[in-house]
Amino acid sequence: MLVLGVNPVAFSIGSHDVRWYGIIVAIAVIILLAIIFREAGKQGFPLDFLNSLFLWGIGGGFICARLVHVIDHWSYYVSHPGSILGLEGMGLYGAIAGAILGAWVYTRIKKVPFSKLVVVADALAVGAPLAQAIGRLGCTINGCCYGTLAPGLSWAVVYTHPNSFAPLGVPLHPAQIYFVLWNLVVFAIVWHMRGRLKPRGSLFFLYLCLYAAGDFALRFFRYADTSYALGLQQAQIISLIILAVALPVLIIRMKKFRQACITEGE
């Protein structure tokens, strides 16, 4: 059993606490951007366009990530409205959707076909799971996204620091670590498949399918104060929707590409 007594607050500036969560998430974003610029740059994508694109993507991702988190924990935020604008939690699906929305808005402004961003999408697929794994380490220290009760579980985690968001002194599933491990598995698969999966853009859909499948399964071990349809969490419903859309799109795209290659070879 792991006893976690680390103070989630790294330091304070006046009355404002700076948590390790925010610092680690910032590091994850920097690593994500570095990988995206590297992968997209190798494909000849203009870096000046990438700079502006990701400013819009990060802005949209942050807003939507926070919005999804607040909706998912509405019972808390309706009683603590002053915390809505904080940085204590982010919804990863909101971050993905918001980044795509921000990028789409920017392409509309610049009158660039959104379909040309498939190179960026594949680069995002390479960096995102690694960044998410790092971000979940922040969740582990922060005590947010904690797991369900797990009495008798030998690898359970017990939080003891009063600044933690997790309930104190009780054994919990280390749900955040489960997500870390799954994201690393996804990263390994996507890294291995980069440059091999055709046509361009398919790597992004593969990443969506892998992450959504793991997210759906692992959330059965994560505590949620609210449930939606069929007793599932909000994110699990989103996972099913993503799988229902991304998996057929991936299969159809790859099938059409292979048929086109066969036709050209005849």
Beta strands, then each sheet from edge to edge (+ up, - down):
strand 1: 2-4
strand 2: 9-13
strand 3: 16-19
strand 4: 157-159
sheet 1: 1+ 4+
sheet 2: 2+ 3-
end
